[in-house]
Amino acid sequence: MPLTFQPCVMGSWAVVISRALNYYQIDGPELLSRVDIDPAIANQLDTRYRLSRIDRLWRLARNLTGDEAIGLTVARYMRPTSWHALGFAIWASDTLMDCFQRLADNLRMFADHGEMILTVRGGEVEIDHGIRQDLADITLAPEQVDAFIGTCVLTARHIYSPDFSPEEVWLSRPQPEDPTPWQRLFKCPVYFNARRDRILFSTRAMSQPLLTASPELAAQNDALVADYLARLDRSDLVTRLQSLLVQHEPIGHMNIRDVAGHLNLSQRTLQRRLQEKQLCYKQVVDEVRQQQALHWLRLDYLSISEVGYRLGFSNGANFTRAFKRWYGEPPARARRSVKLLSTG
């Protein structure tokens, strides 16, 4: 298979979904087991699950409950501990603006496929949330969108004022059959089928000091979040590098300096982090070429010379020598070998 970025979500998200299912008198842990999630493991700090597995969980929960507003129910079960240190840092923020900027800056701790942008427009602050632009082919279950936006609004209500509401909410999810649950939770005009998910808050409310503010507690948890993200970056670096190489054909044509720039790293930092894994840039390029060679050879519409070009080889002879080193036979013979092409 070709190498692609696999978006992941913090494991505690699954635990919150499980808790919310109790409201419907459904065995949450049993449902988690149906998608191979152990609740005890899911709640551990470093546990992350691929978005595809969480998406299956959402769809199962929606089908079992028959409730199109289940995402809003899940939002009511979110707690500061659900996001670990990030949750405590958010609750200890000085203002709502500080709270949501902290969430935007560290959103990948919760989910690495999303992005959040805060924009001040006169008397309003627009909080825009959606899939990262480089991952436009990813879609989220509507219930997941509801749960995240609902969590944002309920968090603001918890730490600012019980009767606080946004000015407007725009949701990318399809129009529900009965919009009443959304109107009841958000207590403001709600619009559906939007291009991205947006919340509009008043600038005045966003700048008010919070009773839960604690600069010391926020700083302590910011440090824990930074440490978590540093570990995440180290474990995810090779996957991100592999995905970047495949996206920029011919593979290996970028020098390591350009690659480091795409990864928002210095060349020295990239080399150091690869060395920590007993790797170098040339090794990663070679491994990506080896895996992609089989994938592209399966595609009959690509000539062998085109495969070699995509892999970054200057001529067919160099490609053939490399392929024989990887698989013990030339690419033309491998293409004819059903047995070889069914592996990998």
C-alpha positions as CSV (number, residue, x, y, z in Angstrom):
1,M,0.0,0.0,0.0
2,P,1.1,3.6,-0.5
3,L,2.3,5.5,2.5
4,T,-0.2,8.0,3.7
5,F,-0.8,10.2,6.7
6,Q,-3.0,8.4,9.3
7,P,-4.8,11.0,11.4
8,C,-5.2,10.1,15.1
9,V,-7.3,11.2,18.0
10,M,-6.6,11.2,21.8
11,G,-7.8,7.9,23.3
12,S,-9.8,9.6,26.0
13,W,-12.3,10.7,23.3
14,A,-13.5,7.1,23.1
15,V,-13.9,7.0,26.9
16,V,-16.2,10.0,26.8
17,I,-18.3,8.4,24.1
18,S,-18.6,5.3,26.2
19,R,-19.7,7.3,29.3
20,A,-22.4,9.1,27.3
21,L,-23.9,5.8,26.1
22,N,-24.9,5.1,29.7
23,Y,-27.5,7.9,29.2
24,Y,-29.1,5.7,26.6
25,Q,-28.8,2.6,28.8
26,I,-26.3,1.1,26.4
27,D,-23.2,-0.8,27.6
28,G,-20.4,1.7,26.6
29,P,-17.4,-0.6,27.3
30,E,-19.0,-3.4,25.3
31,L,-19.4,-1.1,22.4
32,L,-15.8,0.0,22.7
33,S,-14.8,-3.7,22.5
34,R,-16.5,-4.0,19.2
35,V,-13.9,-1.6,17.7
36,D,-11.0,-3.2,19.7
37,I,-10.7,-0.4,22.3
38,D,-9.9,-1.2,25.9
39,P,-11.3,1.5,28.2
40,A,-8.4,1.2,30.7
41,I,-5.9,1.7,27.9
42,A,-7.9,4.3,26.1
43,N,-7.7,6.7,29.1
44,Q,-3.9,6.6,29.4
45,L,-2.2,9.8,28.4
46,D,-0.2,8.5,25.4
47,T,-3.0,6.4,23.9
48,R,-4.1,7.5,20.5
49,Y,-6.4,5.9,18.0
50,R,-6.6,6.3,14.2
51,L,-9.5,8.6,13.2
52,S,-11.0,5.7,11.1
53,R,-11.5,3.6,14.3
54,I,-13.1,6.5,16.2
55,D,-15.3,7.3,13.2
56,R,-16.5,3.6,13.3
57,L,-17.3,4.1,17.0
58,W,-19.3,7.2,16.3
59,R,-21.3,5.5,13.6
60,L,-22.0,2.5,15.8
61,A,-23.2,4.7,18.6
62,R,-25.4,6.7,16.3
63,N,-27.0,3.5,14.9
64,L,-27.5,1.9,18.3
65,T,-29.0,5.0,20.0
66,G,-31.0,6.2,17.0
67,D,-30.3,9.7,18.2
68,E,-29.1,12.1,15.5
69,A,-28.0,14.5,18.4
70,I,-25.8,12.0,20.2
71,G,-22.8,14.2,19.6
72,L,-24.4,16.9,21.8
73,T,-25.0,14.3,24.5
74,V,-21.3,13.4,24.4
75,A,-20.3,17.0,24.7
76,R,-22.1,17.2,28.0
77,Y,-19.9,14.4,29.3
78,M,-16.6,16.1,28.6
79,R,-14.5,17.1,31.6
80,P,-11.2,18.9,32.0
81,T,-9.6,15.5,32.7
82,S,-10.8,14.3,29.3
83,W,-8.1,16.4,27.7
84,H,-5.5,15.7,30.4
85,A,-3.1,18.7,30.9
86,L,-4.6,20.6,28.0
87,G,-8.0,20.6,29.7
88,F,-6.6,21.9,33.0
89,A,-4.6,24.6,31.1
90,I,-7.8,25.7,29.3
91,W,-9.8,26.0,32.5
92,A,-7.0,28.0,34.2
93,S,-6.8,30.5,31.3
94,D,-7.1,34.2,32.1
95,T,-9.9,34.9,29.6
96,L,-12.0,33.0,27.0
97,M,-9.8,34.5,24.3
98,D,-6.8,33.0,26.1
99,C,-8.7,29.7,26.6
100,F,-9.5,29.3,22.9
101,Q,-6.2,30.4,21.7
102,R,-4.6,27.8,23.9
103,L,-6.8,25.2,22.4
104,A,-6.0,26.3,18.9
105,D,-2.3,26.3,19.5
106,N,-2.4,22.8,20.9
107,L,-5.3,21.2,19.0
108,R,-3.1,18.5,17.6
109,M,-2.7,17.1,21.1
110,F,-6.4,16.2,20.9
111,A,-6.6,15.5,17.1
112,D,-3.8,16.0,14.6
113,H,-6.1,16.4,11.5
114,G,-7.8,19.6,12.6
115,E,-7.1,23.3,12.8
116,M,-8.6,26.2,14.7
117,I,-8.3,29.8,13.8
118,L,-9.4,32.8,15.9
119,T,-10.2,36.1,14.1
120,V,-11.4,39.3,15.7
121,R,-13.9,41.1,13.6
122,G,-15.0,44.3,15.4
123,G,-17.4,43.3,18.1
124,E,-17.1,39.6,17.4
125,V,-14.5,36.9,17.6
126,E,-14.9,34.2,15.0
127,I,-13.6,30.7,15.9
128,D,-13.2,28.7,12.8
129,H,-12.6,24.9,13.0
130,G,-12.1,22.4,10.3
131,I,-9.8,19.8,8.6
132,R,-6.3,20.9,7.8
133,Q,-6.0,22.2,4.3
134,D,-3.5,19.5,3.4
135,L,-6.0,16.8,4.5
136,A,-9.0,18.0,2.5
137,D,-10.0,14.4,1.6
138,I,-10.8,13.5,5.2
139,T,-14.4,13.6,6.4
140,L,-15.7,13.5,9.9
141,A,-18.8,11.9,11.3
142,P,-21.4,14.6,11.9
143,E,-21.7,13.5,15.5
144,Q,-18.0,14.1,16.0
145,V,-18.4,17.7,14.8
146,D,-21.4,18.2,17.1
147,A,-19.5,16.9,20.0
148,F,-16.4,19.1,19.5
149,I,-18.3,22.3,18.9
150,G,-20.7,21.5,21.7
151,T,-17.7,20.9,24.0
152,C,-16.3,24.3,23.1
153,V,-19.5,26.2,23.9
154,L,-20.2,24.2,27.1
155,T,-16.6,24.8,28.3
156,A,-17.0,28.6,27.8
157,R,-20.3,28.4,29.7
158,H,-18.7,26.5,32.6
159,I,-15.7,28.8,33.1
160,Y,-17.4,32.1,32.3
161,S,-21.1,32.2,33.0
162,P,-23.9,29.6,33.1
163,D,-26.2,31.7,30.9
164,F,-23.4,32.5,28.4
165,S,-24.2,31.8,24.7
166,P,-22.5,32.4,21.4
167,E,-23.8,35.0,18.9
168,E,-24.1,32.4,16.1
169,V,-23.0,28.8,15.4
170,W,-22.4,27.4,11.9
171,L,-22.0,23.6,11.5
172,S,-20.8,21.6,8.5
173,R,-23.0,18.7,9.4
174,P,-26.2,18.1,7.4
175,Q,-29.4,19.7,8.5
176,P,-30.9,17.4,11.2
177,E,-34.5,16.3,11.0
178,D,-35.2,18.1,14.3
179,P,-32.9,21.0,15.0
180,T,-34.4,21.6,18.5
181,P,-31.5,19.8,20.5
182,W,-28.9,22.1,18.8
183,Q,-31.0,25.2,19.5
184,R,-31.5,24.1,23.1
185,L,-27.8,23.6,23.7
186,F,-26.3,26.6,21.9
187,K,-29.1,29.0,22.7
188,C,-28.5,31.1,19.6
189,P,-29.1,30.9,15.8
190,V,-27.7,27.7,14.4
191,Y,-27.0,27.2,10.7
192,F,-26.2,23.8,9.1
193,N,-24.5,22.6,5.9
194,A,-21.7,25.2,6.4
195,R,-18.4,25.0,4.6
196,R,-16.6,24.9,8.0
197,D,-17.6,24.9,11.6
198,R,-17.7,28.4,13.2
199,I,-18.6,29.9,16.5
200,L,-19.1,33.6,16.9
201,F,-18.6,35.1,20.4
202,S,-18.8,38.7,21.4
203,T,-15.4,40.4,21.8
204,R,-16.4,41.8,25.1
205,A,-17.2,38.4,26.6
206,M,-14.1,36.9,25.2
207,S,-11.9,39.5,27.0
208,Q,-13.5,39.3,30.5
209,P,-11.4,37.8,33.3
210,L,-12.4,34.3,34.4
211,L,-13.0,33.2,38.0
212,T,-11.2,30.0,37.2
213,A,-8.0,31.8,36.1
214,S,-4.8,30.6,37.6
215,P,-1.6,31.7,35.8
216,E,0.6,29.3,37.8
217,L,-1.7,26.3,37.1
218,A,-1.9,27.2,33.4
219,A,1.9,27.5,33.1
220,Q,2.4,24.1,34.8
221,N,0.0,22.4,32.5
222,D,1.3,24.3,29.4
223,A,4.7,22.7,30.2
224,L,3.1,19.2,30.4
225,V,1.3,19.8,27.0
226,A,4.6,20.9,25.4
227,D,6.3,17.8,26.7
228,Y,3.5,15.6,25.3
229,L,3.7,17.3,21.9
230,A,7.5,16.9,21.9
231,R,7.0,13.1,22.4
232,L,4.3,13.0,19.8
233,D,6.5,14.8,17.3
234,R,9.4,12.3,17.9
235,S,7.2,9.3,17.4
236,D,5.4,10.8,14.4
237,L,8.4,12.2,12.6
238,V,9.2,9.3,10.3
239,T,5.6,8.8,9.3
240,R,5.3,12.6,8.5
241,L,8.6,12.4,6.5
242,Q,7.5,9.3,4.6
243,S,4.2,11.0,3.7
244,L,5.9,14.2,2.6
245,L,8.3,12.2,0.3
246,V,5.5,10.4,-1.4
247,Q,3.6,13.7,-2.0
248,H,6.5,15.3,-3.7
249,E,7.5,13.3,-6.8
250,P,10.0,12.3,-7.9
251,I,10.8,10.8,-4.5
252,G,14.0,12.1,-3.0
253,H,14.4,15.1,-5.4
254,M,14.1,17.5,-2.4
255,N,17.2,18.0,-0.4
256,I,17.1,17.5,3.4
257,R,17.1,21.3,4.0
258,D,13.9,21.7,1.9
259,V,12.3,18.7,3.6
260,A,13.1,20.1,7.1
261,G,11.4,23.3,6.1
262,H,8.2,21.5,5.0
263,L,8.2,19.8,8.4
264,N,8.7,23.1,10.2
265,L,12.1,22.0,11.5
266,S,15.7,23.1,11.1
267,Q,17.9,20.8,9.1
268,R,20.0,20.1,12.2
269,T,16.9,19.2,14.3
270,L,15.6,16.8,11.6
271,Q,19.0,15.1,11.3
272,R,19.2,14.8,15.1
273,R,15.8,13.3,15.5
274,L,16.4,10.8,12.8
275,Q,19.7,9.9,14.4
276,E,17.8,9.2,17.7
277,K,16.0,6.5,15.7
278,Q,19.2,5.2,14.2
279,L,18.2,6.6,10.8
280,C,19.4,9.1,8.2
281,Y,17.6,10.9,5.5
282,K,18.9,8.6,2.7
283,Q,17.7,5.5,4.5
284,V,14.2,6.8,4.8
285,V,14.2,7.8,1.1
286,D,15.4,4.3,0.2
287,E,12.7,2.6,2.3
288,V,9.9,4.8,0.8
289,R,11.2,4.1,-2.7
290,Q,11.2,0.3,-1.9
291,Q,7.6,0.3,-0.7
292,Q,6.3,2.6,-3.4
293,A,8.0,0.6,-6.2
294,L,5.7,-2.4,-5.6
295,H,2.6,-0.2,-5.3
296,W,3.3,1.6,-8.6
297,L,4.2,-1.6,-10.4
298,R,0.7,-2.9,-9.7
299,L,-0.7,0.0,-11.8
300,D,-0.7,-1.3,-15.3
301,Y,-1.1,2.2,-16.8
302,L,2.3,3.2,-15.5
303,S,5.3,2.1,-17.6
304,I,8.3,0.7,-15.8
305,S,10.3,3.8,-16.9
306,E,7.5,6.1,-15.4
307,V,7.7,4.1,-12.2
308,G,11.5,4.6,-12.1
309,Y,11.0,8.3,-12.7
310,R,8.4,8.7,-9.9
311,L,10.8,6.9,-7.6
312,G,13.5,9.5,-8.3
313,F,15.9,7.4,-10.4
314,S,17.8,9.2,-13.2
315,N,17.6,6.3,-15.6
316,G,16.2,2.8,-16.0
317,A,19.4,1.0,-15.2
318,N,19.7,2.6,-11.8
319,F,16.1,1.7,-11.0
320,T,16.6,-1.9,-12.1
321,R,19.8,-2.2,-9.9
322,A,18.0,-0.8,-6.9
323,F,14.9,-3.1,-7.4
324,K,17.1,-6.2,-7.7
325,R,18.8,-5.2,-4.5
326,W,15.4,-4.9,-2.8
327,Y,13.6,-7.9,-4.2
328,G,16.2,-10.1,-6.0
329,E,14.8,-9.7,-9.5
330,P,14.3,-6.9,-12.1
331,P,11.0,-4.9,-12.0
332,A,9.8,-6.3,-15.4
333,R,9.8,-9.8,-14.0
334,A,8.2,-8.7,-10.7
335,R,5.4,-7.1,-12.6
336,R,4.6,-10.5,-14.1
337,S,4.8,-12.2,-10.8
338,V,1.4,-12.5,-9.2
339,K,2.9,-14.0,-6.1
340,L,5.3,-11.0,-5.5
341,L,2.7,-8.4,-6.3
342,S,0.3,-9.9,-3.7
343,T,2.7,-9.2,-0.9
344,G,3.7,-6.0,0.8
